[in-house]
Amino acid sequence: MDLQFSDRTEFPFFYCTVPNDYPQFSGMIQLLNLFRWNWVGILTSNDESDQRGSEELKKEIIRSGSCVAFLEVIPLVLLLKDQQIARLGRIFDMIQKSLANVVIMYSTSSYLVRLICSNTYYKFNLAGKQWVLSTAVSSLNELKGWYISTCVIFNGSLGFAIPKGKILGFKDFLYNIYPSTFPDPFILQSLWIQAFFCELPYRPLRTGFPNCTGKEALSDLSVSEFDVDNFRFTYSLYLSVYAMAHALNNMLTVKPQLLEHRMEFLPWQLNQYIKEVRFKTPNGHEFLFDEKGEVSTRYDIINWVMPSDKTYTSINVGSFNPLAPKNQQLTVNQSAIFWNPHFKQTPRSVCSESCAPGYRKVFDKQKPICCFDCFPCAEGEYSNRTDAENCLKCPEDQWPNEKKVECITRLIEFLSYTDPLGAIFTSTAIVFSIVNALVLSIFIKYRDTPLVKANNQELSYILLVFLMLSFLCSLMFIGHPGNVTCLIQQVAFGIIFTIVVSSVLAKTIIVLIAFNATKPRSKLSKWVGSRVSSYLLFLCSSGEVVICIIWLLISPPFPEYDTQSEPGKMILQCNEGSTIAFYSMIGYIGFLAFLSFIVAFLARNLPDSFNEAQHITFSMLVFCSVWISFIPAYLSAKGKYMVAVEIFAILASSAGLLGCIFIPKCYIILLRPELNKRGHLIGKQNFN
């Protein structure tokens, strides 16, 4: 029914026994959603009612989230002009090429069916489309006679139809219709042509069909050709007459004087009684008009199938009840549907294929929302449903799997002892510690030799002990970081290395003091002794201890998970807490090392008996080179490689000190003992 008749202000006395099209629109949209058809076309006629309804249907489809690929209008004319034929050709060609495999035919007339099925337009192959037919065209009784041999395009189509109903006595009436008894030969002629493919001889229409024999009877037709047990629109017409009869009966019951005195009444007086009509139909359903003068009805979902006998057969595959709860309005037996032979399974009608889980939809503002691209979720994001518009971020301790459809626990990574890099550093630290211990044992064993005595024994022992501790403290950077480990490792490294560098500085200063103390009337002679070295060592180390104490009190190091450096992993590492304190600690060690280098450089030309300054100069050069390179490398490294850079710097600088200062002495002690004599040292001094 035309939508404008629902306007009670414009049509206050209009009553209709067929529903308006809004419930049908709702049913169509639910049908589209059921089969996930979101890219459909609409074909309608240029009838004013059809155009108004099709525009409303388009709005409802778009409002539901689906899209309309096209809305094409076909003229309702009996004789098409060449220009109209060409336009129809373009329309049908466009429909054929469109990605929309589902086309809704919306019309209040069955003329569109006859037009499309005529041989003139059959050359445009529309068989590869799934048709959804509105109530007015869903009765394919028009597909009889000369159309049936060619019109296969609606095979498998789905249609909305108002329910069938039985009309008591109507079957017998139809079966008793004969040309000799029927008063309107023109209507009978049309019926006989469609039913028996013959013309009545007394009223020829020159269709080319033979004359009827007079023995034709409607009772001889099969149910598929002429169903007299179930009617749709005819039944609605029957209900309208029945409703009028009830209204008249009610009015005459209330006002019997109208009947007794044969009084006339105005049509508007009947309006109140029509509005209140309420009765049971022969099918057992309750009939009444709502406030808009309409009846609420359900729809049948029918599937039109053309078997091998070239006759369309309707199969009831579902229903739509607009009065039912929202999720129970549409019921469809999908297994009972026979689709168009062009489709081997349920047709698909989409502008863009669905985005699989792990992808998200990216829309183009210049295209409908049903047309989109699928982009993979970004790093660290996932989507676990189809057609996701946005990807979700995984929790900090999780990471998307390879397909980005779910989050899995991140792999916890740290520099462990079983890690190849960790194993190499561990082995290196142990080897250097053993070498350091051997050097210490050599110095202790040969403590009475001139070479050992000439190089300040106490400082040498302290330096060797803390060098060994520096090698071993690198092991605290390997393994699972914990609260205690993070607190100790940096502080231990800072204090141990400060004592090492302070020892080197003290040794160098003592060399300078000892050399200058030998000069006549020198005031430095009173500073020669072990107490000076102890004071220097304590003083230089105290600065680092103060820095570390302040660091631990204000912002101590702590373990943390780094989830940014490596995808899919959590790097368990120690956070310095205060970056300023960390670099202050490193800077203080660097300051002492630079000071040691300067002092050693100034003392490099002292007599050979005091030539340790040359070794210290070279060792400090190695030490400073390592730690200057450490800073950019540490800042650019991530994850466990930051730890690896620091361990490498500790081992390399410690090995440089051990190798440059003590290995040459061990060479003389073990392999050149003749050089380790007081006379040799004095001789060299006198020579210089």
C-alpha positions in Angstrom: 0.0 0.0 0.0 1.2 3.5 -0.8 2.9 5.1 2.2 1.0 8.4 2.0 -2.3 6.6 2.9 -1.0 6.2 6.4 -1.3 10.0 6.9 -4.5 10.3 8.9 -4.6 14.1 8.6 -4.8 13.8 4.8 -6.8 10.6 4.6 -8.9 10.4 7.8 -11.4 8.0 6.4 -9.1 5.7 4.5 -9.0 2.0 5.7 -6.9 -0.7 4.1 -6.9 -4.5 4.6 -3.3 -4.8 3.3 -0.5 -3.3 5.4 1.6 -0.3 4.4 5.1 -1.0 3.3 7.1 0.0 6.4 6.7 -3.4 8.0 7.7 -4.9 4.7 10.8 -2.7 4.6 11.7 -3.9 8.1 11.4 -7.5 6.9 13.5 -6.9 3.9 16.3 -5.3 6.0 16.2 -8.2 8.4 16.4 -10.6 5.5 19.4 -8.7 4.1 21.1 -8.8 7.5 20.4 -12.5 7.9 22.3 -13.4 4.7 24.8 -10.5 5.2 23.8 -8.8 2.0 25.0 -5.2 2.6 25.4 -4.1 -1.0 22.1 -4.3 -2.9 20.4 -2.7 -5.8 16.8 -1.5 -6.1 14.7 -1.6 -9.3 11.4 0.2 -9.4 9.0 1.9 -11.9 8.4 5.5 -12.6 5.0 5.2 -10.9 4.8 8.0 -8.2 3.9 5.6 -5.5 6.8 3.2 -6.5 9.3 6.0 -6.5 8.1 7.3 -3.2 8.3 3.8 -1.6 11.7 2.9 -3.2 13.2 6.1 -1.8 11.9 5.3 1.7 13.2 1.8 1.3 16.7 3.1 0.3 16.7 5.4 3.4 15.8 2.5 5.7 18.5 0.3 4.2 21.1 3.0 4.7 19.9 3.7 8.2 20.3 0.0 9.0 24.0 0.1 8.1 23.8 -1.4 4.6 24.3 0.3 1.3 22.4 0.7 -1.9 24.5 0.2 -5.0 21.9 1.7 -7.4 18.3 2.7 -7.6 17.1 2.4 -11.2 13.7 3.5 -12.5 11.9 1.8 -15.4 9.1 3.5 -17.3 5.6 2.0 -17.1 4.5 2.3 -20.7 3.0 -0.3 -23.0 5.0 0.8 -26.1 8.6 1.7 -25.5 10.3 4.2 -27.8 13.8 3.6 -29.1 15.3 6.1 -26.6 13.6 4.2 -23.7 14.7 0.9 -25.1 18.3 2.1 -25.2 18.0 3.4 -21.6 16.6 0.0 -20.5 19.6 -1.6 -22.1 22.0 0.6 -20.2 20.1 -0.1 -17.0 20.1 -3.9 -17.4 23.8 -3.8 -18.5 24.7 -1.9 -15.4 22.8 -4.3 -13.2 24.5 -7.2 -14.8 28.0 -5.7 -14.2 27.3 -4.5 -10.7 29.0 -6.1 -7.7 25.5 -6.1 -6.1 24.3 -9.7 -6.6 21.1 -9.0 -4.8 18.4 -6.8 -6.5 15.2 -5.7 -4.8 12.3 -5.3 -7.2 9.9 -2.8 -5.5 6.7 -2.0 -7.3 3.0 -1.9 -6.7 2.5 -3.4 -10.2 3.5 -6.7 -11.7 4.3 -5.0 -15.0 8.0 -4.9 -14.2 8.0 -8.7 -14.2 6.4 -8.9 -17.6 8.7 -6.2 -19.0 11.9 -7.9 -17.8 10.7 -11.3 -18.9 9.8 -10.2 -22.4 12.1 -11.6 -25.2 13.1 -8.1 -26.2 15.1 -7.6 -23.1 16.1 -11.1 -22.3 19.4 -10.6 -24.2 20.6 -8.7 -21.2 21.6 -11.6 -18.9 20.1 -10.9 -15.5 20.0 -14.5 -14.5 23.1 -14.1 -12.3 21.3 -12.0 -9.8 19.4 -12.9 -6.6 16.0 -11.1 -6.7 14.0 -10.1 -3.6 10.5 -9.2 -4.6 8.0 -6.9 -2.9 4.5 -8.1 -2.1 2.9 -6.7 -5.3 5.3 -8.6 -7.6 6.0 -11.6 -5.5 3.1 -13.5 -7.1 4.6 -14.8 -10.3 1.3 -15.9 -11.7 2.2 -13.4 -14.4 4.9 -15.8 -15.6 2.5 -18.0 -17.7 2.1 -18.6 -21.3 4.5 -17.1 -23.7 6.8 -15.7 -21.0 7.5 -18.9 -19.2 9.9 -20.4 -21.8 12.4 -17.6 -21.5 11.9 -16.0 -18.0 14.3 -18.0 -15.9 15.9 -15.1 -14.2 13.6 -15.2 -11.2 14.4 -18.8 -10.5 15.4 -19.0 -6.9 14.1 -15.5 -6.0 12.7 -14.7 -2.6 9.6 -12.7 -2.2 7.4 -11.1 0.5 3.8 -12.0 0.3 0.7 -11.3 2.4 -0.7 -14.5 3.9 -2.9 -16.8 2.0 -6.5 -17.2 3.1 -9.5 -19.4 2.2 -12.7 -17.9 0.9 -15.7 -20.1 1.7 -17.6 -21.1 -1.5 -15.3 -19.2 -3.8 -13.7 -22.4 -5.2 -17.1 -23.7 -6.3 -18.0 -20.4 -7.8 -14.8 -20.4 -9.9 -15.2 -24.0 -11.0 -18.7 -23.1 -12.4 -17.4 -20.3 -14.6 -18.0 -21.0 -18.3 -18.0 -18.7 -21.3 -21.7 -19.3 -21.7 -22.5 -18.3 -18.1 -20.0 -15.5 -17.4 -21.5 -12.0 -18.0 -18.2 -10.2 -18.9 -16.6 -11.9 -21.9 -13.6 -9.5 -22.0 -12.4 -10.6 -18.5 -13.2 -14.2 -19.3 -11.2 -13.9 -22.6 -8.1 -12.7 -20.7 -8.5 -15.5 -18.2 -9.0 -18.2 -20.9 -5.9 -17.0 -22.8 -3.7 -17.2 -19.8 -5.1 -20.5 -18.5 -5.7 -22.5 -21.7 -3.8 -20.5 -24.4 -6.9 -20.2 -26.6 -9.3 -17.4 -27.7 -13.0 -17.3 -27.4 -14.4 -17.5 -30.9 -17.0 -14.9 -30.4 -14.6 -12.3 -29.2 -11.2 -12.8 -30.9 -8.2 -10.7 -29.8 -6.0 -11.8 -32.7 -3.3 -13.0 -30.4 -2.4 -15.9 -32.6 -3.8 -18.5 -30.2 -6.3 -21.1 -31.6 -10.0 -20.9 -30.8 -11.2 -22.6 -27.6 -13.2 -25.8 -28.0 -15.7 -24.9 -25.3 -14.8 -27.9 -23.2 -12.2 -26.1 -21.2 -12.8 -26.0 -17.5 -10.9 -24.3 -14.7 -11.3 -27.4 -12.6 -9.0 -29.2 -15.0 -6.0 -27.0 -14.2 -3.4 -28.1 -11.7 -2.8 -26.3 -8.4 0.4 -24.7 -9.7 -1.5 -23.3 -12.7 -4.7 -22.2 -10.9 -4.8 -22.3 -7.1 -8.3 -21.9 -5.9 -7.7 -22.9 -2.3 -5.5 -20.1 -1.2 -5.7 -16.5 -2.1 -3.5 -13.5 -1.1 -4.7 -10.1 -2.5 -8.1 -11.6 -3.3 -8.4 -12.6 0.3 -7.6 -9.1 1.4 -10.3 -7.8 -0.9 -12.7 -10.3 0.6 -11.8 -9.1 4.1 -12.5 -5.5 3.1 -16.0 -6.5 2.0 -16.4 -8.5 5.2 -15.3 -5.6 7.3 -17.8 -3.3 5.6 -20.6 -5.8 6.2 -19.7 -6.0 9.9 -19.7 -2.2 10.1 -23.1 -1.9 8.5 -24.4 -4.6 10.7 -23.1 -2.9 13.8 -24.5 0.4 12.7 -28.0 -1.0 12.0 -27.9 -2.9 15.3 -27.3 0.4 17.1 -29.7 2.4 14.9 -32.4 -0.1 13.8 -34.7 2.8 12.8 -32.4 3.3 9.7 -33.5 -0.1 8.5 -37.1 0.1 9.6 -37.8 3.5 7.9 -35.3 3.0 5.1 -33.7 6.2 6.1 -30.6 7.4 4.2 -27.3 8.0 6.1 -24.2 9.9 5.1 -21.0 7.9 4.4 -19.0 9.7 7.2 -21.5 8.2 9.7 -20.3 4.8 8.9 -16.7 5.8 9.8 -17.1 5.3 13.5 -18.4 1.7 13.0 -15.7 0.8 10.5 -13.1 2.0 13.0 -14.5 -0.3 15.7 -14.9 -3.4 13.5 -13.5 -6.5 15.2 -14.2 -10.1 14.1 -12.6 -13.5 13.6 -11.7 -14.4 10.0 -12.4 -17.8 8.5 -8.8 -18.7 9.1 -9.2 -18.0 12.8 -7.3 -14.7 12.9 -8.6 -11.6 14.7 -9.3 -8.7 12.3 -9.3 -5.1 13.5 -8.0 -1.7 12.3 -5.3 0.2 14.2 -5.3 4.0 14.8 -4.0 4.5 11.3 -6.9 2.5 9.7 -4.6 -0.4 8.8 -4.5 -4.0 9.7 -1.5 -5.7 11.2 -0.4 -8.8 9.4 2.5 -11.1 9.0 4.3 -11.8 5.7 5.1 -15.1 4.1 8.7 -15.5 2.8 8.3 -17.5 -0.5 10.9 -19.0 -2.7 10.1 -19.2 -6.4 11.6 -22.2 -8.1 11.4 -23.3 -11.7 11.6 -27.1 -12.0 12.3 -28.9 -15.2 8.7 -28.6 -16.4 9.2 -24.8 -16.9 6.5 -23.9 -14.4 7.2 -21.7 -11.4 6.4 -23.2 -8.0 6.3 -21.3 -4.7 7.8 -22.7 -1.6 7.0 -21.2 1.8 10.5 -20.9 3.4 9.7 -18.5 6.3 7.7 -15.7 7.7 8.0 -12.2 9.1 5.8 -11.0 11.9 6.3 -7.3 12.7 4.4 -7.6 16.0 6.7 -10.3 17.4 9.7 -9.4 19.6 12.6 -7.9 17.6 14.8 -11.0 17.6 11.8 -13.3 16.7 10.2 -11.4 13.9 12.0 -13.1 11.0 12.1 -16.9 10.7 13.7 -18.5 7.6 14.3 -22.1 6.9 17.5 -21.6 5.0 17.9 -25.3 4.2 14.6 -25.2 2.3 15.7 -22.4 -0.1 16.6 -23.3 -3.7 18.9 -20.6 -4.9 19.3 -19.4 -8.5 21.4 -22.1 -10.4 24.0 -19.4 -11.0 24.9 -19.7 -7.3 26.2 -22.9 -5.9 25.7 -21.7 -2.4 24.1 -18.8 -0.5 24.8 -15.7 -2.7 27.1 -13.0 -1.5 26.4 -9.4 -2.1 29.0 -7.1 -0.6 31.0 -4.1 -1.9 34.0 -5.3 0.0 34.8 -8.7 1.5 34.7 -8.9 5.2 37.9 -8.0 7.1 39.2 -11.1 8.9 40.2 -11.1 12.5 43.6 -9.4 12.8 42.5 -6.7 10.4 40.5 -3.5 10.7 38.3 -1.6 8.2 39.6 1.6 6.7 36.9 3.7 5.1 37.1 6.1 2.1 35.0 9.2 2.7 34.1 9.4 -0.9 32.6 5.8 -0.9 29.7 4.3 1.0 30.4 2.8 4.3 30.0 -0.7 2.9 33.1 -0.2 0.7 36.3 -0.3 2.6 39.8 -1.6 2.7 41.3 -4.1 5.2 44.5 -3.1 6.9 46.4 -5.3 9.4 46.3 -4.3 13.0 49.3 -2.2 14.0 52.1 -3.6 16.1 50.9 -4.3 19.6 47.2 -4.4 18.6 44.7 -7.2 17.7 41.1 -7.7 16.6 39.3 -10.9 17.4 36.1 -10.4 15.3 35.2 -10.0 11.7 34.8 -6.5 10.3 36.4 -4.7 13.2 36.5 -1.0 12.7 39.3 -0.5 15.3 42.0 -2.8 16.7 42.4 -3.2 20.4 45.7 -2.7 22.3 47.0 -5.7 24.2 47.7 -5.3 27.9 51.3 -4.3 28.8 52.3 -7.9 29.7 50.8 -9.4 26.5 51.4 -9.2 22.8 49.3 -10.2 19.7 50.0 -13.7 18.3 51.2 -14.0 14.7 47.7 -13.6 13.2 46.9 -10.7 15.6 43.6 -12.3 16.6 44.4 -12.7 20.3 46.9 -11.6 23.0 49.4 -14.0 24.4 51.8 -13.6 27.3 55.0 -11.8 26.3 58.2 -13.7 26.5 60.2 -12.4 29.4 63.8 -11.7 28.4 66.9 -10.8 30.3 70.6 -11.5 30.0 70.8 -14.9 31.6 73.7 -17.2 32.2 72.3 -19.6 29.6 72.1 -16.9 27.0 75.0 -17.2 24.6 76.0 -13.6 25.3 75.6 -14.1 29.0 77.6 -17.3 28.9 80.5 -15.5 27.1 80.6 -12.7 29.6 80.4 -15.1 32.5 83.3 -17.2 31.2 85.3 -14.1 30.4 84.8 -12.6 33.9 85.8 -15.9 35.6 88.9 -16.3 33.4 90.0 -12.7 34.1 89.3 -13.2 37.8 91.5 -16.3 37.8 94.3 -14.5 36.0 93.9 -11.6 38.5 94.2 -14.0 41.4 97.3 -15.6 39.8 98.9 -12.1 39.5 98.1 -11.4 43.1 99.6 -14.6 44.2 102.7 -13.9 42.2 103.0 -10.4 43.9 102.5 -12.0 47.3 105.1 -14.7 46.6 107.7 -12.2 45.3 106.8 -9.4 47.8 110.4 -9.1 48.9 111.8 -8.6 45.4 112.9 -5.1 44.4 110.4 -4.7 41.6 107.4 -5.4 43.9 108.8 -3.2 46.7 109.5 -0.3 44.3 105.8 -0.1 43.2 104.1 0.5 46.5 103.1 -3.0 47.7 100.0 -2.0 49.7 98.4 -0.1 46.8 99.3 -2.9 44.4 97.5 -5.4 46.6 94.5 -3.2 47.0 94.4 -2.6 43.3 94.6 -6.3 42.5 91.9 -7.2 45.0 89.5 -4.6 43.7 90.3 -5.4 40.1 89.3 -9.0 40.9 86.1 -7.7 42.5 85.4 -5.6 39.4 85.6 -8.7 37.3 83.3 -10.5 39.6 80.8 -7.7 40.0 80.0 -7.9 36.3 78.3 -11.2 37.2 75.7 -9.3 39.2 74.5 -7.8 35.9 73.7 -11.3 34.5 70.7 -13.3 35.6 67.2 -12.4 36.8 67.1 -8.8 38.0 65.5 -8.4 41.5 65.1 -5.6 44.0 68.2 -6.5 45.9 70.2 -7.2 42.7 69.3 -3.8 41.2 70.2 -2.0 44.4 73.6 -3.6 44.7 74.9 -4.0 41.2 75.3 -0.3 40.2 76.4 0.8 43.7 79.0 -2.1 44.0 80.2 -1.3 40.5 80.6 2.4 41.2 82.4 2.0 44.6 84.7 -0.9 43.4 85.7 1.0 40.3 86.2 4.2 42.2 88.6 2.4 44.6 90.4 0.9 41.5 90.9 4.2 39.8 91.7 5.9 43.1 94.4 3.3 43.7 95.9 4.0 40.3 95.7 7.8 41.0 97.4 7.3 44.4 100.1 5.1 42.9 100.9 7.8 40.3 100.9 10.6 42.9 103.1 8.7 45.2 105.6 8.2 42.3 105.7 11.9 41.7 106.1 12.7 45.5 108.8 10.1 45.8 110.8 11.4 42.9 110.5 15.0 44.0 111.3 14.2 47.6 114.8 13.1 46.6 115.6 16.7 45.6 117.6 18.7 48.2 115.6 20.7 50.8 112.4 19.2 49.4 109.3 19.6 51.7 107.7 16.5 50.1 109.9 14.1 52.0 107.5 14.0 54.9 104.7 12.9 52.6 106.5 9.7 51.5 104.9 6.7 53.1 101.9 4.4 53.2 99.8 6.9 55.1 99.6 9.3 52.2 98.3 6.6 49.8 95.7 5.6 52.4 94.5 9.2 52.8 94.3 9.6 49.0 92.4 6.4 48.6 90.0 7.2 51.3 89.4 10.8 50.1 88.8 9.8 46.5 86.5 6.9 47.4 84.4 9.0 49.8 83.1 11.1 47.0 81.7 8.1 45.2 80.2 6.7 48.4 78.4 10.0 49.1 76.9 10.0 45.6 75.7 6.4 46.0 74.2 7.0 49.4 72.3 10.0 48.1 71.2 8.0 45.0 69.9 5.1 47.2 68.0 7.5 49.5 66.4 9.7 46.8 65.7 7.4 43.8 67.2 4.0 44.0 67.4 1.5 41.1 64.5 -0.9 40.7 63.6 -3.8 38.4 61.1 -3.0 35.6 59.7 -4.5 32.4 60.6 -2.8 29.2 57.7 -3.5 26.7 58.8 -1.0 24.0 62.2 -2.2 22.9 61.4 -5.5 21.3 58.0 -6.6 19.9 56.4 -9.6 21.7 58.9 -9.5 24.5 59.2 -7.9 28.0 62.8 -7.0 28.8 63.3 -7.4 32.5 66.0 -4.9 33.5 67.1 -2.6 36.2 66.0 0.9 36.0 68.6 3.4 37.3 65.9 5.3 39.2 67.7 8.6 38.9 69.5 9.0 35.6 71.3 12.1 37.0 72.7 10.0 39.9 73.8 7.2 37.5 75.7 9.5 35.2 77.1 11.4 38.2 78.6 8.1 39.4 80.0 7.4 36.0 81.2 11.0 35.7 83.0 10.8 39.0 84.9 7.7 38.0 85.7 9.4 34.7 87.0 12.4 36.4 89.3 10.3 38.6 90.5 8.3 35.5 91.2 11.5 33.6 93.1 12.9 36.5 95.1 9.7 36.8 95.9 9.9 33.1 97.1 13.6 33.4 99.3 12.8 36.4 100.7 9.6 34.8 101.4 11.5 31.6 103.4 14.1 33.6 105.4 11.4 35.3 106.1 9.4 32.2 109.7 10.7 31.9 110.8 9.7 35.4 113.8 7.4 35.8 113.3 3.7 34.9 113.3 2.6 38.4 110.1 4.4 38.8 108.8 3.7 35.3 105.4 2.5 36.5 104.0 5.9 35.3 104.4 4.9 31.7 102.3 1.8 32.3 99.7 3.7 34.2 99.5 6.3 31.3 98.8 3.6 28.8 96.3 1.8 31.1 94.4 5.1 31.7 94.4 5.7 28.0 92.7 2.3 27.5 90.4 2.9 30.4 89.2 6.3 29.2 88.8 5.1 25.6 86.5 2.3 26.8 84.3 4.5 29.0 84.1 7.3 26.5 82.8 4.8 23.9 80.5 3.3 26.6 78.2 6.4 26.8 76.9 6.6 23.2 76.8 2.8 23.0 74.8 2.6 26.2 72.4 5.3 25.1 71.7 3.6 21.7 71.4 0.1 23.1 68.0 -1.4 24.2 66.9 -4.2 26.4 69.5 -6.8 27.4 72.1 -5.2 25.1 72.3 -2.2 27.5 73.4 -4.6 30.2 75.8 -6.2 27.8 77.4 -2.9 26.9 78.0 -2.1 30.6 79.4 -5.5 31.3 81.7 -5.2 28.3 82.9 -1.8 29.5 83.6 -3.2 33.0 85.5 -6.2 31.7 87.4 -4.3 29.0 88.5 -1.5 31.3 89.5 -3.8 34.1 91.4 -6.1 31.8 93.2 -3.0 30.4 94.3 -2.0 33.9 95.4 -5.5 34.7 97.2 -6.0 31.4 99.0 -2.7 31.2 100.1 -2.3 34.8 100.7 -5.8 36.1 101.4 -8.2 33.2 104.8 -6.4 32.3 105.9 -6.8 36.0 104.9 -10.5 36.0 106.9 -10.9 32.8 110.0 -9.6 34.6 109.4 -11.5 37.8 108.8 -14.9 36.1 110.8 -14.7 32.8 113.5 -12.1 33.4 114.5 -12.5 37.0 117.9 -11.0 36.3 116.2 -7.6 35.8 114.4 -7.9 39.2 117.6 -7.0 41.2 118.4 -3.9 43.2 121.7 -3.5 41.5 120.1 -3.5 38.1 117.6 -0.9 39.1 120.3 1.3 40.7 122.5 0.8 37.7 119.8 2.0 35.4 119.1 5.0 37.6 122.8 6.0 37.7 123.0 5.5 33.9 120.1 7.9 33.5 
